[in-house]
C-alpha cells in the first residue's frame, strides 16, 4: 500500500500521505489516476492499474530502450514513439510497447541523423530526438496513414474471407460478474459469442473464438492469440454490473491513449454500439477510449462491447434468453459486415 501511495504521490506531485492506509484520499487518488490513464475508475488497484502505475514511473532517458522478446513498456516508450511519429518516422500506435515498429523507427531515425544504427534508444539517440523535437507536428501521422491504408484493404475485400476473432470475456476460472440469481457473465457471453461466430461464418467470414467453454485465457493471452492468428478485427463481448439494479445501458470501448487514438477502433466501436442500441440495448452509453490490455496489445481494430448490465433484472432476463442472444448476434453480424464495407469511407 505504501508503494502504491508513493507512486501516486510522485506522479501527481500531491500531498498524498504515504501511511499504508487505503482511505478516502488514496481512493480518490487511484480513481483520478485511472481516469487519466484510460482505465475503469473503480478505485481498485488490480493488475491493469498496477501495470499502469509501474509504467508511469519511467520518463524518456531513464533507461536504454530496445526491442526484446519480453517487450519493454512504459511512459518513456510512449514519449519515444510520440517524438518519432512527430518527425515522420512510423513508430506505430503510441501504446507504450517497444515492438518491431518502434525498433525500425529508431533505426531509421539513427540512420537519418548519422548515429550508429543499432535500434537502441540510448543517450545519444534521445538527445538527438530532443534537439529535433517539433511541437507543430501532429503525432502519429505515419501510424494513422498505415491504419487507414489497412482499412482501405478491408473495404476492398469485404467480409467474405475476413478473419474475425470473437472474444467471449472471462471463463470458468474467472466467471466475471454474477447476477443476484447466479447467472455468470462468462456463460452468457459464451452463448452470445458462439451465435455470432456462426452468423459470421454463414456470411463467408473466417470467424474464430478466443477461448473454449472450459478455458480462461488471460487478456494478454487473448491479445497474443489475435496477433498470431493475423485476424483482421476482434470483437470482445463482456457485461457490465453495478451495485444499483437500476443501472443499465450499452457501451463500447476502443484503444485510445492521451496522445493517440485508433481511428479504426473508434469507427468499429461506433458501428457496433449503434447496432446494439438500435435493437433495444440501451440507453446509449456511447463509445469510450480505453488502454485495457486487449485493446492496447493487439495490432488490429478491436472493440469491447458491453451490451447490458447483468445486475439489472430486465437486462439479465434478456441476456440469458437464447432468443434475445440470437437477435443480438444477428445485429452484431450486420454491424461487423457494415464496418468492413465502409472501412475506407
C-alpha positions as CSV (number, residue, x, y, z in Angstrom):
1,X,0.0,0.0,0.0
2,X,2.8,2.4,0.8
3,X,4.4,1.6,-2.6
4,X,1.1,2.5,-4.4
5,X,0.7,5.7,-2.4
6,X,4.3,6.7,-3.1
7,X,3.9,6.2,-6.8
8,X,0.7,8.2,-6.9
9,X,2.2,11.0,-4.8
10,X,5.2,11.2,-7.2
11,X,3.0,11.2,-10.3
12,X,0.6,13.8,-9.1
13,X,3.1,15.9,-7.1
14,X,0.5,16.0,-4.4
15,X,0.5,15.8,-0.6
16,X,-0.9,12.3,-0.5
17,X,0.0,10.7,2.8
18,X,2.2,7.6,2.5
19,X,0.8,5.9,5.6
20,X,-0.1,2.4,4.3
21,X,-3.8,3.0,4.9
22,X,-6.3,2.8,1.9
23,X,-8.5,5.7,3.0
24,X,-10.7,8.2,1.1
25,X,-7.7,10.3,0.0
26,X,-6.0,7.3,-1.5
27,X,-9.2,6.0,-3.1
28,X,-9.7,9.4,-4.9
29,X,-6.1,9.5,-6.0
30,X,-6.4,6.0,-7.5
31,X,-9.6,6.9,-9.3
32,X,-8.1,10.1,-10.6
33,X,-5.1,8.2,-11.9
34,X,-7.4,5.6,-13.6
35,X,-9.4,8.2,-15.4
36,X,-6.2,9.9,-16.6
37,X,-4.9,6.6,-17.9
38,X,-8.0,5.4,-19.7
39,X,-8.8,2.7,-17.1
40,X,-12.1,1.8,-15.4
41,X,-12.2,4.3,-12.5
42,X,-13.3,1.7,-9.9
43,X,-10.7,2.6,-7.3
44,X,-9.3,-0.9,-7.3
45,X,-5.6,-1.4,-7.7
46,X,-5.8,-4.5,-9.8
47,X,-3.4,-5.9,-12.4
48,X,-4.2,-3.2,-15.1
49,X,-3.9,-0.3,-12.6
50,X,-0.7,-1.7,-11.1
51,X,0.8,-2.2,-14.5
52,X,0.0,1.4,-15.4
53,X,1.4,2.7,-12.2
54,X,4.7,1.0,-12.8
55,X,4.9,2.2,-16.4
56,X,4.1,5.7,-15.4
57,X,7.2,5.9,-13.3
58,X,9.5,5.9,-16.4
59,X,10.5,9.0,-18.3
60,X,12.4,9.1,-21.6
61,X,16.1,8.8,-20.9
62,X,15.8,6.9,-17.6
63,X,16.9,3.6,-19.3
64,X,18.1,2.1,-22.5
65,X,15.1,1.0,-24.7
66,X,15.4,-1.8,-27.3
67,X,13.2,-4.5,-28.8
68,X,13.4,-7.7,-26.8
69,X,11.4,-10.9,-26.6
70,X,9.7,-9.5,-23.5
71,X,8.9,-6.1,-24.9
72,X,9.7,-3.1,-22.8
73,X,6.8,-1.0,-21.7
74,X,6.4,2.4,-20.1
75,X,5.7,6.1,-20.4
76,X,9.2,6.5,-21.7
77,X,8.3,4.3,-24.7
78,X,5.2,6.4,-25.3
79,X,7.3,9.5,-25.3
80,X,9.8,7.9,-27.7
81,X,7.0,6.8,-30.1
82,X,5.4,10.2,-29.9
83,X,8.6,12.1,-30.8
84,X,9.5,9.7,-33.6
85,X,6.0,9.9,-35.0
86,X,6.1,13.7,-34.9
87,X,9.2,13.7,-37.0
88,X,7.6,11.4,-39.6
89,X,9.1,8.0,-38.5
90,X,6.4,5.3,-38.1
91,X,6.8,4.1,-34.6
92,X,3.2,2.7,-34.6
93,X,0.4,3.5,-32.3
94,X,1.6,5.3,-29.2
95,X,0.8,2.3,-26.9
96,X,4.0,2.3,-24.8
97,X,5.1,-1.1,-26.1
98,X,8.6,-1.2,-27.7
99,X,7.8,-3.5,-30.6
100,X,9.2,-4.0,-34.1
101,X,7.7,-0.8,-35.5
102,X,9.3,1.2,-32.7
103,X,12.6,-0.5,-33.2
104,X,12.5,0.1,-37.0
105,X,11.6,3.7,-36.5
106,X,14.6,4.2,-34.1
107,X,16.9,2.6,-36.7
108,X,15.6,4.8,-39.4
109,X,16.0,7.9,-37.2
110,X,19.6,7.0,-36.3
111,X,20.4,6.4,-40.0
112,X,19.0,9.9,-40.9
113,X,20.9,11.8,-38.2
114,X,24.2,9.9,-38.6
115,X,24.2,7.8,-35.5
116,X,25.3,4.2,-35.2
117,X,22.3,2.2,-36.3
118,X,21.5,-0.3,-33.5
119,X,17.8,0.2,-32.8
120,X,18.6,1.1,-29.2
121,X,17.2,4.4,-27.8
122,X,20.2,5.4,-25.6
123,X,21.5,8.8,-24.5
124,X,22.8,9.9,-27.9
125,X,19.5,8.9,-29.7
126,X,17.4,10.5,-27.0
127,X,19.5,13.7,-27.1
128,X,19.1,13.9,-30.9
129,X,15.4,13.4,-30.7
130,X,15.1,16.2,-28.2
131,X,17.1,18.6,-30.4
132,X,14.8,17.9,-33.4
133,X,11.5,18.0,-31.5
134,X,8.8,19.8,-33.4
135,X,5.8,20.9,-31.4
136,X,3.8,21.9,-34.5
137,X,3.9,18.4,-36.0
138,X,0.9,16.1,-35.4
139,X,2.0,12.9,-33.6
140,X,1.1,9.6,-35.1
141,X,0.7,10.7,-38.8
142,X,2.6,7.8,-40.2
143,X,0.7,5.4,-37.9
144,X,-2.6,6.8,-38.9
145,X,-1.7,6.6,-42.6
146,X,-0.8,2.9,-42.2
147,X,-4.1,2.3,-40.3
148,X,-6.2,4.0,-43.0
149,X,-4.5,2.0,-45.7
150,X,-5.3,-1.2,-43.8
151,X,-8.9,-0.1,-43.6
152,X,-9.0,0.5,-47.3
153,X,-7.8,-3.0,-47.9
154,X,-10.5,-4.4,-45.6
155,X,-13.2,-2.4,-47.5
156,X,-11.9,-3.6,-50.9
157,X,-12.2,-7.2,-49.8
158,X,-15.3,-7.0,-47.6
159,X,-16.5,-9.5,-45.1
160,X,-16.1,-12.6,-47.2
161,X,-12.8,-14.3,-46.3
162,X,-12.0,-11.9,-43.5
163,X,-10.5,-13.3,-40.3
164,X,-12.5,-12.2,-37.3
165,X,-11.9,-13.1,-33.7
166,X,-14.8,-13.1,-31.3
167,X,-13.7,-13.0,-27.7
168,X,-16.1,-14.1,-25.0
169,X,-14.7,-12.4,-21.9
170,X,-13.7,-14.3,-18.7
171,X,-14.1,-18.1,-18.4
172,X,-15.0,-20.7,-15.8
173,X,-11.9,-19.9,-13.7
174,X,-12.7,-16.2,-13.7
175,X,-16.5,-16.0,-14.2
176,X,-16.7,-12.2,-14.2
177,X,-19.8,-10.5,-13.0
178,X,-22.6,-12.7,-11.5
179,X,-26.2,-11.7,-11.3
180,X,-28.2,-11.9,-8.0
181,X,-29.8,-15.0,-9.3
182,X,-26.5,-16.7,-10.1
183,X,-26.2,-16.1,-13.8
184,X,-22.4,-15.8,-14.6
185,X,-21.0,-13.4,-17.2
186,X,-18.7,-15.9,-18.8
187,X,-21.6,-18.3,-19.6
188,X,-23.8,-15.6,-21.1
189,X,-21.1,-14.1,-23.4
190,X,-20.1,-17.7,-24.4
191,X,-23.6,-18.3,-25.7
192,X,-23.6,-14.9,-27.5
193,X,-20.2,-15.4,-29.0
194,X,-20.9,-18.9,-30.4
195,X,-24.1,-17.5,-32.1
196,X,-22.1,-14.6,-33.5
197,X,-19.4,-16.8,-34.9
198,X,-22.0,-19.0,-36.6
199,X,-23.6,-16.0,-38.3
200,X,-20.3,-14.5,-39.4
201,X,-19.2,-17.9,-40.8
202,X,-22.5,-18.1,-42.7
203,X,-21.7,-14.8,-44.4
204,X,-18.4,-16.1,-45.6
205,X,-16.0,-14.8,-42.9
206,X,-13.4,-17.0,-41.2
207,X,-14.6,-16.5,-37.6
208,X,-12.6,-17.7,-34.6
209,X,-13.3,-17.9,-30.9
210,X,-10.6,-16.7,-28.4
211,X,-11.4,-19.5,-26.0
212,X,-13.3,-22.7,-25.4
213,X,-16.2,-23.2,-23.0
214,X,-13.8,-24.6,-20.3
215,X,-10.8,-22.3,-20.8
216,X,-9.9,-18.9,-19.2
217,X,-7.0,-17.3,-21.1
218,X,-5.6,-14.0,-19.7
219,X,-6.2,-10.8,-21.6
220,X,-2.6,-10.8,-22.6
221,X,-3.0,-14.4,-23.9
222,X,-6.1,-13.3,-25.9
223,X,-4.1,-10.4,-27.5
224,X,-1.2,-12.7,-28.3
225,X,-3.6,-15.2,-29.9
226,X,-5.2,-12.4,-32.0
227,X,-1.8,-11.2,-33.2
228,X,-0.6,-14.7,-34.0
229,X,-3.7,-15.6,-36.0
230,X,-3.4,-12.4,-38.0
231,X,-7.0,-11.6,-37.6
232,X,-8.4,-8.5,-39.4
233,X,-10.7,-7.4,-36.5
234,X,-11.6,-8.6,-33.0
235,X,-14.9,-8.1,-31.1
236,X,-14.8,-8.9,-27.4
237,X,-18.1,-9.4,-25.6
238,X,-18.5,-8.6,-21.9
239,X,-21.2,-7.4,-19.5
240,X,-21.4,-4.6,-17.0
241,X,-22.5,-4.7,-13.4
242,X,-23.4,-2.2,-10.7
243,X,-24.5,-2.2,-7.0
244,X,-27.7,-0.4,-8.1
245,X,-30.1,-2.7,-10.0
246,X,-31.5,0.3,-11.9
247,X,-28.2,0.8,-13.7
248,X,-28.4,-0.2,-17.3
249,X,-27.1,0.7,-20.8
250,X,-24.8,-0.4,-23.6
251,X,-21.2,0.9,-24.1
252,X,-18.3,0.1,-26.4
253,X,-14.6,0.6,-25.9
254,X,-11.6,1.0,-28.3
255,X,-7.9,1.8,-27.9
256,X,-7.2,5.4,-27.0
257,X,-4.4,7.0,-25.1
258,X,-3.8,10.6,-24.2
259,X,-1.8,11.2,-27.4
260,X,-3.0,8.6,-29.7
261,X,-6.4,7.1,-30.7
262,X,-7.1,4.2,-33.0
263,X,-9.3,5.6,-35.7
264,X,-10.2,2.2,-37.0
265,X,-11.0,1.0,-33.5
266,X,-13.2,4.0,-32.8
267,X,-15.2,3.6,-36.1
268,X,-15.6,-0.1,-35.4
269,X,-16.9,0.7,-31.8
270,X,-19.3,3.2,-33.2
271,X,-20.7,0.7,-35.7
272,X,-21.2,-2.0,-33.0
273,X,-22.6,0.4,-30.5
274,X,-25.1,1.9,-32.9
275,X,-26.3,-1.6,-33.9
276,X,-26.8,-2.7,-30.2
277,X,-28.7,0.5,-29.3
278,X,-30.9,0.2,-32.4
279,X,-32.3,-3.1,-31.3
280,X,-33.1,-2.0,-27.8
281,X,-29.9,-2.4,-25.8
282,X,-30.0,1.0,-24.2
283,X,-29.8,3.6,-23.0
284,X,-26.8,4.6,-25.2
285,X,-23.7,4.6,-23.0
286,X,-21.7,5.7,-26.1
287,X,-18.1,4.7,-27.1
288,X,-15.1,5.4,-25.0
289,X,-11.3,5.2,-25.4
290,X,-9.5,2.8,-23.0
291,X,-6.0,1.4,-22.5
292,X,-7.1,-2.1,-21.4
293,X,-4.6,-4.9,-22.3
294,X,-6.7,-6.5,-25.0
295,X,-7.2,-3.1,-26.8
296,X,-3.6,-2.0,-26.3
297,X,-1.6,-5.1,-27.2
298,X,-3.5,-6.1,-30.4
299,X,-2.5,-5.0,-33.9
300,X,-5.9,-4.7,-35.5
301,X,-9.2,-2.9,-34.8
302,X,-10.5,-4.2,-31.5
303,X,-13.7,-3.4,-29.7
304,X,-15.0,-4.4,-26.3
305,X,-18.8,-4.3,-26.3
306,X,-20.8,-4.4,-23.0
307,X,-24.5,-4.5,-24.2
308,X,-26.1,-4.6,-20.8
309,X,-25.9,-4.9,-17.0
310,X,-26.1,-8.4,-15.6
311,X,-27.3,-6.8,-12.3
312,X,-30.3,-5.1,-13.9
313,X,-33.3,-7.6,-13.8
314,X,-34.6,-6.8,-17.3
315,X,-31.2,-6.9,-18.8
316,X,-30.4,-10.2,-17.1
317,X,-33.6,-11.8,-18.4
318,X,-32.8,-10.7,-22.0
319,X,-29.1,-11.6,-21.8
320,X,-29.8,-15.2,-20.6
321,X,-32.6,-15.7,-23.2
322,X,-31.4,-17.7,-26.2
323,X,-33.8,-15.9,-28.5
324,X,-32.5,-12.5,-27.4
325,X,-29.0,-13.7,-27.8
326,X,-29.8,-14.7,-31.4
327,X,-31.3,-11.3,-32.1
328,X,-28.2,-9.5,-30.7
329,X,-25.9,-11.8,-32.6
330,X,-27.7,-11.1,-35.8
331,X,-27.4,-7.3,-35.4
332,X,-23.8,-7.5,-34.4
333,X,-23.1,-9.6,-37.5
334,X,-24.7,-6.8,-39.6
335,X,-22.5,-4.3,-37.8
336,X,-19.3,-6.2,-38.4
337,X,-20.2,-6.5,-42.1
338,X,-21.1,-2.8,-42.3
339,X,-17.8,-1.9,-40.7
340,X,-15.9,-3.9,-43.3
341,X,-17.9,-2.4,-46.2
342,X,-17.4,1.2,-45.1
343,X,-13.9,0.9,-43.7
344,X,-12.4,3.1,-46.4
345,X,-15.1,5.7,-46.2
